[in-house]
């Protein structure tokens, strides 16, 4: 009893002490007036600190200006507009001057004003045509700019492209190293560092700041702006413009593009490189530290009504440069060079993925078959590019010839069965469902698969589409001639028209005409067999009439759309259809014997019918269910 009483007293004491503590805390809680006063005090302290920082910046600028050689009045004027960067504007380098660095492949000209590349010339390639005498210049005459928006702590917004950098060029080993510094003091600067190695298209490019934490507002990232108006470099501007677009790598290896419309905008995250791709050349900005976000813009500058233009596209990029410990430090690289798959792949940075080789199986065919085979024929064997295309086409068509044989054999079997199928059609004219069932039974009994002719044709389609991606992207064809074509990567005009025809152009190309003729005779040759093989189905379009129309429509489309395409692609299609005609002629006249096929089918009919495939069985079950449902409805 005594123990319980002691425990109860302890509990009561604890509750009293806890209550007293709560009452004391409540009494000491500040009033609303006290809270407001404290808030005002903090705001005042913040304003005082900001003012002190601004005063510090002004004092630093003043001391910088005072220590800078030159006219005091001029420096004072510069201080009013440039603040801390008045120091750089007062240096002897603050003038319209340039520094050139070059190797065996590229020549770069960097301006003091802005510190960026104002000329980028590719020394191994000519524009328009082989003997034009004009080198390909990706950057010239102010078609490009690189700018950083500088937000200072004294509330100024300055553009680096308008300010003067101090150049320092040195050679480290075989490398040329150019430092361009926008100075706010003797040891305070924003630096662009260019490193050019021998015999290389890739240029090291670092952006870093030193001692600018007292000048720049580091509360938010700096905005880097990169603009480029792409010059026309090829003979066919419409063809070149079709392949000019922005590509970018983001999210650890994914490659995408910004679109080909009149004006395209896109904002993406974690971008590691941005490529301004033209048809056969490209400018790429690569960064080791991915940009948090990137705003990309592409504008089409080609006017269809006035096709002879200087520029193709206007590309723009805006990316943030984040501060780290009050400074900016980004290690990047520029690539100015050919959009050549093998050259881009040699850098092992995913650059080659900007070449549009097609998605999925089409890209695999190009990467695993077309590029290695064509490279072997053109480089290793040393054939001229025109002969290489012909040999390449022969190899591809011979490899596909077993599939062509299977397709033709299936057509021949269907052709033999057509009279019996027509007879079933007449017999069950009023009962389409029964006709389908009996037709399927006939196929099964004769050992003929009606789908066997479609599957080989479907297998060939990816190879055909892959060729439409491969030849326009093959850099090897650029300015390489064959017969009357002086450039296999562009159209092979044999006559110039005095007017422009919509879709067709203002010239006549010969290889598309030859390809169209070959397609006409190929379709003329095969359409009759296809019509004989495919009987008219109830409620379906008349395929015979459609095939007759396609015989003339397909060559016409080839003639119109390929007139401005590269001659290499038209040559491939011409040779491809020519070889297919030859293979079909041999198969039809020397390999496939219709009498033997007929005898074989009749022999198959006498045998025990094969068990239908799962697809045929399901189709037959569906037909029987529909027939039963139809009979049930009639009874009702």
C-alpha positions as CSV (number, residue, x, y, z in Angstrom):
1,X,0.0,0.0,0.0
2,X,2.9,2.3,0.8
3,X,4.6,1.5,-2.5
4,X,1.5,2.5,-4.5
5,X,1.2,5.8,-2.7
6,X,4.9,6.7,-3.5
7,X,4.3,5.9,-7.2
8,X,1.2,8.1,-7.3
9,X,3.1,11.1,-5.7
10,X,5.9,10.7,-8.3
11,X,3.4,10.9,-11.2
12,X,1.7,13.9,-9.7
13,X,5.0,15.7,-9.3
14,X,6.1,14.9,-12.9
15,X,2.8,16.3,-14.3
16,X,3.2,19.5,-12.2
17,X,6.7,20.1,-13.5
18,X,5.7,19.5,-17.1
19,X,2.8,21.9,-16.8
20,X,5.1,24.6,-15.3
21,X,7.6,24.2,-18.3
22,X,4.8,24.6,-20.8
23,X,3.5,27.7,-19.0
24,X,7.0,29.2,-19.0
25,X,7.4,28.5,-22.8
26,X,4.0,30.1,-23.6
27,X,4.9,33.2,-21.6
28,X,8.2,33.6,-23.4
29,X,6.6,33.2,-26.9
30,X,7.1,36.5,-28.9
31,X,4.2,38.6,-29.7
32,X,3.1,39.5,-33.3
33,X,4.8,42.9,-32.9
34,X,8.0,41.3,-31.9
35,X,7.9,38.8,-34.8
36,X,7.3,41.7,-37.3
37,X,10.1,43.7,-35.7
38,X,12.5,40.7,-36.1
39,X,11.5,40.2,-39.7
40,X,12.1,43.9,-40.5
41,X,15.5,43.7,-38.8
42,X,16.5,40.7,-41.0
43,X,15.4,42.5,-44.2
44,X,17.4,45.5,-43.2
45,X,20.5,43.4,-42.6
46,X,20.0,41.7,-46.0
47,X,19.8,45.1,-47.8
48,X,22.9,46.3,-46.0
49,X,24.8,43.2,-47.0
50,X,23.7,43.6,-50.7
51,X,24.7,47.3,-50.6
52,X,28.0,46.4,-49.1
53,X,28.6,43.8,-51.8
54,X,27.7,46.3,-54.5
55,X,30.0,48.9,-52.9
56,X,32.7,46.3,-52.8
57,X,32.3,45.6,-56.5
58,X,32.4,49.4,-57.3
59,X,35.5,49.7,-55.1
60,X,37.1,46.8,-56.9
61,X,36.2,48.2,-60.3
62,X,37.6,51.6,-59.3
63,X,40.9,50.1,-58.1
64,X,41.1,48.0,-61.2
65,X,40.6,51.0,-63.4
66,X,43.1,53.0,-61.4
67,X,45.7,50.3,-61.8
68,X,45.1,50.0,-65.6
69,X,47.4,51.9,-67.9
70,X,45.5,54.4,-70.1
71,X,43.5,57.5,-70.2
72,X,41.7,58.1,-66.8
73,X,38.7,59.8,-68.4
74,X,38.3,57.0,-71.0
75,X,38.5,54.4,-68.2
76,X,35.8,56.2,-66.2
77,X,33.5,56.1,-69.2
78,X,34.2,52.4,-69.7
79,X,33.4,51.8,-66.1
80,X,30.0,53.3,-66.5
81,X,29.0,50.8,-69.2
82,X,31.2,47.7,-68.5
83,X,31.6,47.8,-64.8
84,X,34.3,45.3,-63.7
85,X,35.1,44.4,-67.3
86,X,36.3,47.9,-68.1
87,X,39.8,46.5,-67.4
88,X,39.6,44.3,-70.5
89,X,38.4,47.1,-72.7
90,X,41.4,49.2,-71.8
91,X,44.0,46.6,-72.8
92,X,46.0,46.9,-76.0
93,X,44.2,43.7,-77.3
94,X,40.8,45.6,-77.2
95,X,40.7,46.0,-81.0
96,X,39.3,44.2,-84.1
97,X,42.0,41.7,-84.4
98,X,42.2,37.9,-85.1
99,X,44.3,34.8,-84.2
100,X,44.5,31.9,-86.6
101,X,45.3,28.3,-85.7
102,X,45.3,25.5,-88.3
103,X,46.4,21.9,-89.0
104,X,46.3,19.7,-92.1
105,X,42.5,19.4,-92.0
106,X,41.0,22.6,-90.6
107,X,41.7,26.3,-90.3
108,X,40.2,28.4,-87.5
109,X,40.1,32.1,-87.1
110,X,39.2,33.5,-83.6
111,X,38.3,37.1,-83.0
112,X,39.5,39.2,-80.1
113,X,36.0,40.7,-79.9
114,X,33.8,37.9,-78.4
115,X,36.7,35.4,-78.3
116,X,34.8,33.0,-80.6
117,X,35.5,31.3,-83.9
118,X,34.6,33.6,-86.8
119,X,35.9,31.4,-89.6
120,X,36.1,27.6,-89.8
121,X,37.4,26.3,-93.1
122,X,37.8,22.6,-94.1
123,X,41.0,22.4,-96.2
124,X,40.3,19.1,-97.9
125,X,36.8,19.7,-99.4
126,X,35.4,21.9,-102.1
127,X,31.9,23.4,-102.2
128,X,29.3,22.8,-104.9
129,X,31.6,20.8,-107.3
130,X,35.0,19.2,-107.4
131,X,36.8,22.0,-109.4
132,X,34.9,25.0,-107.9
133,X,38.1,26.3,-106.3
134,X,36.1,27.2,-103.2
135,X,36.8,25.5,-99.9
136,X,34.0,24.4,-97.6
137,X,33.6,27.1,-95.0
138,X,31.3,26.2,-92.2
139,X,31.7,29.6,-90.5
140,X,32.4,32.9,-92.2
141,X,31.0,36.4,-92.6
142,X,29.2,36.5,-89.3
143,X,27.0,33.5,-89.9
144,X,27.8,32.2,-86.4
145,X,28.2,33.5,-82.9
146,X,29.0,32.3,-79.4
147,X,27.8,34.4,-76.5
148,X,27.6,34.2,-72.7
149,X,25.2,36.5,-70.9
150,X,27.1,37.9,-68.0
151,X,24.9,39.0,-65.0
152,X,27.1,41.1,-62.7
153,X,26.5,41.8,-59.0
154,X,25.9,45.5,-59.7
155,X,22.9,44.5,-61.8
156,X,24.4,44.8,-65.3
157,X,23.8,42.4,-68.2
158,X,26.7,42.2,-70.6
159,X,27.2,40.0,-73.7
160,X,30.6,38.3,-74.0
161,X,30.3,38.6,-77.8
162,X,30.5,42.4,-77.5
163,X,33.6,42.4,-75.2
164,X,37.3,42.1,-76.0
165,X,39.3,39.1,-75.1
166,X,43.1,39.0,-74.8
167,X,44.7,36.3,-76.9
168,X,47.7,34.2,-75.9
169,X,49.0,31.5,-78.4
170,X,51.5,28.9,-77.4
171,X,52.6,25.5,-78.6
172,X,52.7,22.6,-76.2
173,X,54.4,19.7,-77.9
174,X,52.6,19.3,-81.3
175,X,49.4,21.0,-80.0
176,X,48.5,24.6,-80.6
177,X,46.9,26.2,-77.5
178,X,45.1,29.5,-77.8
179,X,43.9,31.2,-74.6
180,X,41.3,34.0,-75.0
181,X,40.7,35.9,-71.7
182,X,38.0,38.4,-70.9
183,X,39.6,40.2,-68.0
184,X,38.2,42.0,-65.0
185,X,41.7,42.4,-63.5
186,X,45.2,41.1,-63.9
187,X,44.3,37.6,-62.5
188,X,40.5,37.7,-62.8
189,X,39.0,36.6,-66.1
190,X,36.6,34.5,-68.2
191,X,38.7,32.2,-70.4
192,X,38.0,30.3,-73.7
193,X,40.8,27.8,-74.3
194,X,41.2,26.2,-77.7
195,X,43.5,23.2,-78.2
196,X,44.1,22.0,-81.8
197,X,46.0,18.8,-82.4
198,X,47.7,17.8,-85.6
199,X,45.6,16.2,-88.4
200,X,42.4,16.3,-86.4
201,X,38.9,17.7,-86.8
202,X,38.2,17.8,-83.0
203,X,39.2,21.0,-81.2
204,X,39.5,21.1,-77.4
205,X,37.4,23.9,-76.0
206,X,37.3,24.8,-72.2
207,X,35.3,27.6,-70.6
208,X,36.4,28.6,-67.1
209,X,36.4,31.7,-64.8
210,X,38.9,32.8,-62.2
211,X,38.4,35.3,-59.5
212,X,35.1,36.5,-61.0
213,X,33.0,35.7,-57.8
214,X,33.4,39.4,-56.9
215,X,32.1,40.5,-60.3
216,X,29.5,38.0,-61.5
217,X,26.2,37.1,-59.8
218,X,26.6,33.4,-59.2
219,X,23.1,32.9,-57.8
220,X,22.0,31.5,-61.2
221,X,23.8,29.9,-64.1
222,X,25.2,31.8,-67.1
223,X,23.4,31.5,-70.4
224,X,25.5,30.2,-73.3
225,X,24.1,31.0,-76.7
226,X,25.4,29.3,-79.9
227,X,23.9,30.4,-83.2
228,X,24.7,29.2,-86.8
229,X,23.2,29.9,-90.2
230,X,24.4,27.0,-92.3
231,X,25.8,27.8,-95.7
232,X,24.8,25.9,-98.8
233,X,27.7,23.6,-99.9
234,X,26.1,21.2,-102.4
235,X,24.8,21.5,-105.9
236,X,21.2,20.6,-105.1
237,X,20.0,22.9,-102.3
238,X,16.6,21.1,-101.8
239,X,18.4,17.8,-101.4
240,X,21.0,19.2,-99.1
241,X,18.3,21.0,-97.0
242,X,16.4,17.8,-96.5
243,X,19.2,16.4,-94.5
244,X,20.1,19.5,-92.5
245,X,18.8,19.3,-88.9
246,X,19.8,19.5,-85.2
247,X,20.9,16.2,-83.5
248,X,21.6,15.9,-79.8
249,X,22.7,13.2,-77.3
250,X,20.9,13.2,-74.0
251,X,20.2,11.0,-71.0
252,X,23.4,8.9,-71.3
253,X,23.5,7.9,-74.9
254,X,20.1,8.6,-76.5
255,X,20.3,10.3,-79.9
256,X,17.4,12.4,-81.1
257,X,16.7,15.3,-83.5
258,X,14.8,18.5,-83.3
259,X,12.6,18.2,-86.5
260,X,12.6,19.5,-90.1
261,X,9.6,21.8,-90.1
262,X,9.6,25.5,-91.0
263,X,10.3,26.4,-87.3
264,X,11.0,23.8,-84.6
265,X,11.7,24.3,-80.9
266,X,12.6,21.7,-78.3
267,X,13.8,21.8,-74.7
268,X,15.7,18.7,-73.5
269,X,17.6,17.7,-70.3
270,X,21.0,16.3,-69.7
271,X,22.5,17.0,-73.1
272,X,26.0,15.8,-73.7
273,X,26.5,17.0,-77.3
274,X,24.6,19.1,-79.9
275,X,25.2,18.7,-83.6
276,X,24.3,21.2,-86.3
277,X,24.2,18.7,-89.1
278,X,24.2,19.7,-92.7
279,X,24.0,17.1,-95.5
280,X,27.7,16.1,-95.7
281,X,29.3,18.3,-92.9
282,X,28.6,19.1,-89.3
283,X,29.5,21.3,-86.4
284,X,29.3,19.6,-83.0
285,X,29.6,21.0,-79.4
286,X,30.5,18.2,-77.0
287,X,30.6,18.7,-73.2
288,X,32.1,16.3,-70.5
289,X,29.6,17.7,-67.9
290,X,26.1,17.4,-69.5
291,X,24.0,20.6,-69.7
292,X,21.1,20.6,-67.3
293,X,18.7,21.8,-69.9
294,X,19.1,22.8,-73.6
295,X,16.7,24.9,-75.6
296,X,17.1,24.1,-79.3
297,X,15.7,26.0,-82.3
298,X,15.7,25.2,-86.1
299,X,14.3,27.5,-88.8
300,X,14.1,26.6,-92.5
301,X,15.6,29.4,-94.6
302,X,15.0,27.8,-98.1
303,X,12.2,29.4,-100.0
304,X,10.7,26.9,-102.4
305,X,9.7,29.7,-104.8
306,X,13.3,31.0,-104.9
307,X,15.4,27.9,-104.6
308,X,18.8,29.5,-105.3
309,X,19.7,30.6,-101.8
310,X,22.9,31.1,-99.8
311,X,21.7,29.5,-96.5
312,X,19.7,26.4,-95.6
313,X,18.9,26.5,-91.9
314,X,19.2,28.8,-88.9
315,X,20.2,26.8,-85.8
316,X,20.1,28.2,-82.2
317,X,21.0,26.7,-78.8
318,X,20.7,28.1,-75.3
319,X,22.3,26.2,-72.4
320,X,23.0,27.0,-68.8
321,X,26.6,27.0,-67.4
322,X,26.3,26.3,-63.7
323,X,28.6,27.8,-61.1
324,X,30.6,25.6,-58.7
325,X,32.1,27.4,-55.7
326,X,31.5,30.7,-57.3
327,X,33.3,29.9,-60.6
328,X,32.4,28.3,-64.0
329,X,34.5,25.3,-65.3
330,X,33.4,23.3,-68.4
331,X,35.6,21.0,-70.5
332,X,34.2,20.8,-74.0
333,X,35.2,20.2,-77.6
334,X,34.3,21.4,-81.1
335,X,34.0,19.2,-84.1
336,X,34.1,20.9,-87.5
337,X,34.3,18.3,-90.3
338,X,32.7,15.8,-92.6
339,X,29.5,13.9,-91.7
340,X,31.3,10.7,-92.7
341,X,30.2,7.6,-90.8
342,X,33.7,6.1,-90.5
343,X,35.3,9.4,-89.4
344,X,32.7,10.2,-86.8
345,X,32.8,6.6,-85.5
346,X,36.6,6.8,-85.0
347,X,36.1,9.4,-82.1
348,X,34.1,6.8,-80.1
349,X,31.7,9.5,-78.8
350,X,28.5,8.4,-80.5
351,X,29.0,11.0,-83.2
352,X,28.2,8.5,-86.0
353,X,24.6,8.2,-84.7
354,X,23.8,11.6,-86.3
355,X,24.0,9.9,-89.7
356,X,20.4,9.0,-90.6
357,X,20.7,5.3,-91.4
358,X,17.1,4.4,-90.4
359,X,15.7,2.9,-87.2
360,X,15.4,-0.7,-86.1
361,X,16.2,-3.3,-88.7
362,X,16.8,-0.8,-91.5
363,X,19.7,0.7,-89.4
364,X,21.1,-2.7,-88.6
365,X,21.1,-3.6,-92.3
366,X,23.0,-0.4,-93.1
367,X,25.5,-0.7,-90.3
368,X,26.1,-4.5,-90.5
369,X,25.9,-5.1,-94.2
370,X,25.7,-2.1,-96.5
371,X,28.5,0.1,-94.9
372,X,31.1,-2.7,-94.5
373,X,30.4,-4.2,-97.9
374,X,30.4,-0.9,-99.8
375,X,33.5,0.2,-97.8
376,X,35.3,-3.0,-98.8
377,X,34.5,-2.5,-102.5
378,X,35.3,1.2,-102.7
379,X,38.3,1.3,-100.3
380,X,39.9,-2.1,-100.0
381,X,39.4,-3.3,-103.5
382,X,39.8,0.2,-104.9
383,X,37.0,0.3,-107.4
384,X,35.7,3.5,-108.8
385,X,32.5,4.5,-106.9
386,X,30.2,3.9,-109.9
387,X,31.6,0.4,-110.5
388,X,31.5,-0.2,-106.7
389,X,27.7,0.6,-106.7
390,X,27.1,-1.8,-109.6
391,X,29.1,-4.7,-107.9
392,X,27.5,-3.9,-104.6
393,X,24.0,-4.1,-106.2
394,X,24.8,-7.4,-108.0
395,X,26.0,-9.0,-104.7
396,X,22.8,-7.8,-102.8
397,X,20.5,-9.0,-105.6
398,X,22.2,-12.4,-105.9
399,X,22.0,-12.9,-102.1
400,X,18.3,-12.1,-102.4
401,X,17.7,-14.3,-105.5
402,X,16.6,-17.4,-103.5
403,X,13.8,-15.3,-102.0
404,X,12.9,-14.0,-105.4
405,X,12.8,-17.7,-106.6
406,X,10.5,-18.7,-103.7
407,X,8.1,-15.8,-104.5
408,X,7.9,-16.6,-108.2
409,X,7.4,-20.3,-107.4
410,X,4.5,-19.5,-105.2
411,X,3.0,-17.3,-107.9
412,X,3.4,-20.2,-110.4
413,X,1.6,-22.6,-108.1
414,X,-1.3,-20.2,-107.6
415,X,-1.4,-19.7,-111.4
416,X,-1.9,-23.4,-111.9
417,X,-4.7,-23.6,-109.3
418,X,-6.5,-20.5,-110.6
419,X,-8.9,-22.4,-112.9
420,X,-10.1,-24.6,-110.0
421,X,-10.4,-21.6,-107.7
422,X,-12.4,-19.8,-110.4
423,X,-14.6,-22.9,-110.7
424,X,-15.2,-22.9,-106.9
425,X,-16.1,-19.2,-107.2
426,X,-18.8,-19.9,-109.7
427,X,-20.1,-23.0,-107.8
428,X,-20.5,-21.1,-104.5
429,X,-21.2,-17.7,-106.0
430,X,-24.1,-17.1,-103.6
431,X,-22.2,-18.4,-100.5
432,X,-18.9,-16.5,-100.1
433,X,-18.2,-18.2,-96.7
434,X,-18.5,-21.7,-98.3
435,X,-16.3,-20.6,-101.2
436,X,-13.6,-19.5,-98.8
437,X,-13.8,-22.8,-96.9
438,X,-13.5,-24.8,-100.1
439,X,-10.7,-22.7,-101.4
440,X,-8.7,-23.3,-98.2
441,X,-9.3,-27.0,-98.5
442,X,-8.1,-26.9,-102.1
443,X,-4.9,-25.1,-101.0
444,X,-4.3,-27.7,-98.2
445,X,-5.0,-30.7,-100.5
446,X,-2.7,-29.3,-103.2
447,X,0.1,-28.5,-100.7
448,X,0.0,-24.8,-101.7
449,X,0.5,-21.9,-99.2
450,X,-1.2,-18.7,-100.5
451,X,1.0,-16.6,-98.1
452,X,4.2,-18.1,-99.5
453,X,4.4,-15.4,-102.2
454,X,3.9,-12.5,-99.8
455,X,6.6,-13.4,-97.2
456,X,9.6,-13.3,-99.5
457,X,8.4,-9.9,-100.8
458,X,8.2,-8.7,-97.2
459,X,11.7,-9.9,-96.5
460,X,13.1,-7.8,-99.4
461,X,11.3,-4.6,-98.2
462,X,13.8,-3.7,-95.4
463,X,16.7,-4.0,-97.8
464,X,15.0,-1.7,-100.2
465,X,14.2,0.9,-97.5
466,X,17.7,0.6,-96.1
467,X,19.1,1.6,-99.5
468,X,17.0,4.7,-99.5
469,X,18.8,5.7,-96.2
470,X,22.2,4.5,-97.1
471,X,23.0,6.2,-100.4
472,X,21.9,9.7,-99.5
473,X,24.2,9.5,-96.4
474,X,27.2,7.9,-98.1
475,X,29.9,10.6,-97.9
476,X,32.1,8.6,-100.2
477,X,29.9,9.5,-103.1
478,X,30.4,13.2,-102.7
479,X,31.9,14.7,-105.9
480,X,32.8,11.3,-107.3
481,X,31.8,11.0,-111.0
482,X,30.6,8.1,-113.1
483,X,29.8,8.2,-116.8
484,X,27.9,11.5,-117.4
485,X,27.3,12.1,-113.7
486,X,30.0,14.4,-112.2
487,X,28.7,13.9,-108.6
488,X,27.0,10.7,-107.5
489,X,25.8,12.4,-104.3
490,X,23.7,14.9,-106.4
491,X,21.5,14.8,-109.5
492,X,23.0,13.9,-112.9
493,X,21.5,16.7,-115.0
494,X,21.8,16.2,-118.8
495,X,19.7,19.2,-119.7
496,X,18.7,22.5,-118.0
497,X,15.1,23.6,-118.3
498,X,14.3,27.3,-118.7
499,X,11.5,27.0,-116.1
500,X,10.9,25.3,-112.8
501,X,8.4,22.4,-112.6
502,X,6.9,21.8,-109.1
503,X,8.2,18.5,-107.5
504,X,10.3,17.8,-110.6
505,X,12.7,20.8,-110.7
506,X,14.5,22.8,-113.4
507,X,16.6,20.1,-115.0
508,X,16.4,16.6,-116.5
509,X,18.4,13.8,-114.8
510,X,19.2,10.6,-116.8
511,X,19.6,7.9,-114.2
512,X,16.1,8.4,-112.8
513,X,14.8,8.0,-116.4
514,X,16.7,4.7,-116.8
515,X,15.4,3.5,-113.4
516,X,11.8,4.4,-114.3
517,X,12.1,2.4,-117.6
518,X,13.5,-0.6,-115.7
519,X,10.7,-0.4,-113.2
520,X,8.1,-0.2,-116.0
521,X,9.4,-3.4,-117.7
522,X,9.8,-5.2,-114.4
523,X,6.2,-4.5,-113.4
524,X,5.0,-5.3,-117.0
525,X,6.8,-8.6,-116.7
526,X,5.5,-9.6,-113.3
527,X,2.0,-8.1,-113.3
528,X,0.5,-10.7,-115.6
529,X,1.7,-13.6,-113.4
530,X,0.4,-11.8,-110.3
531,X,-3.0,-11.2,-111.8
532,X,-3.2,-14.9,-112.9
533,X,-2.0,-16.0,-109.4
534,X,-4.5,-13.9,-107.4
535,X,-8.2,-14.6,-108.3
536,X,-10.7,-11.9,-107.7
537,X,-12.1,-12.0,-104.2
538,X,-15.7,-11.3,-103.4
539,X,-16.1,-7.7,-102.1
540,X,-12.4,-6.9,-102.7
541,X,-11.0,-4.4,-105.2
542,X,-10.1,-5.6,-108.7
543,X,-6.3,-6.2,-108.3
544,X,-5.9,-6.7,-112.0
545,X,-7.1,-3.1,-112.7
546,X,-5.0,-1.8,-109.9
547,X,-1.8,-3.5,-111.2
548,X,-2.4,-2.0,-114.7
549,X,-2.6,1.5,-113.1
550,X,0.5,0.9,-111.0
551,X,2.5,-0.2,-114.1
552,X,2.4,3.5,-115.2
553,X,2.2,5.3,-111.8
554,X,5.3,3.7,-110.2
555,X,7.7,4.7,-113.0
556,X,6.2,8.2,-113.1
557,X,6.7,8.6,-109.4
558,X,10.3,7.4,-109.8
559,X,10.8,9.9,-112.6
560,X,9.4,12.9,-110.6
561,X,10.8,12.4,-107.1
562,X,14.2,11.0,-108.0
563,X,15.0,13.8,-110.4
564,X,16.7,15.9,-107.6
565,X,18.0,12.9,-105.6
566,X,21.6,11.7,-105.7
567,X,22.6,9.9,-108.9
568,X,24.1,7.0,-106.8
569,X,20.6,6.1,-105.5
570,X,19.1,6.2,-109.0
571,X,22.0,4.1,-110.4
572,X,21.4,1.5,-107.6
573,X,17.7,1.3,-108.4
574,X,18.3,1.1,-112.2
575,X,20.9,-1.8,-111.8
576,X,18.7,-3.5,-109.1
577,X,15.6,-3.6,-111.3
578,X,17.7,-4.6,-114.3
579,X,19.2,-7.6,-112.4
580,X,15.8,-8.5,-111.0
581,X,14.4,-8.6,-114.6
582,X,17.3,-10.9,-115.6
583,X,16.8,-13.2,-112.6
584,X,13.0,-13.4,-113.2
585,X,13.6,-14.2,-116.9
586,X,16.0,-17.1,-116.0
587,X,13.7,-18.4,-113.3
588,X,10.6,-18.2,-115.5
589,X,12.2,-19.8,-118.6
590,X,14.9,-22.1,-117.3
591,X,14.1,-23.1,-113.7
592,X,10.4,-23.1,-113.0
593,X,8.4,-25.6,-115.2
594,X,4.6,-25.0,-115.1
595,X,3.9,-28.5,-116.3
596,X,6.0,-30.1,-113.6
597,X,4.3,-27.9,-111.0
598,X,0.9,-28.9,-112.3
599,X,1.8,-32.6,-112.2
600,X,3.2,-32.2,-108.7
601,X,0.0,-30.5,-107.5
602,X,-2.2,-33.2,-109.0
603,X,0.0,-35.8,-107.3
604,X,-0.4,-33.9,-104.0
605,X,-4.1,-34.1,-104.3
606,X,-4.0,-37.9,-104.4
607,X,-2.1,-38.1,-101.1
608,X,-3.5,-37.8,-97.7
609,X,-4.1,-34.1,-97.0
610,X,-1.6,-32.5,-94.8
611,X,-2.6,-31.4,-91.4
612,X,-3.4,-27.7,-91.7
613,X,-1.2,-25.2,-90.0
614,X,-2.3,-23.5,-86.8
615,X,-3.1,-20.3,-88.7
616,X,-5.1,-22.3,-91.3
617,X,-6.9,-24.2,-88.6
618,X,-7.9,-21.1,-86.7
619,X,-9.1,-19.4,-89.9
620,X,-11.1,-22.5,-90.7
621,X,-12.6,-22.6,-87.2
622,X,-13.6,-19.0,-87.5
623,X,-15.3,-19.6,-90.9
624,X,-17.2,-22.6,-89.5
625,X,-18.4,-20.6,-86.5
626,X,-19.5,-17.8,-88.8
627,X,-21.3,-20.3,-91.0
628,X,-23.0,-21.9,-88.0
629,X,-24.1,-18.4,-86.7
630,X,-25.4,-17.6,-90.2
631,X,-27.4,-20.9,-90.3
632,X,-28.8,-20.2,-86.8
633,X,-29.9,-16.7,-87.9
634,X,-31.7,-18.2,-90.9
635,X,-33.7,-20.5,-88.7
636,X,-34.7,-17.6,-86.5
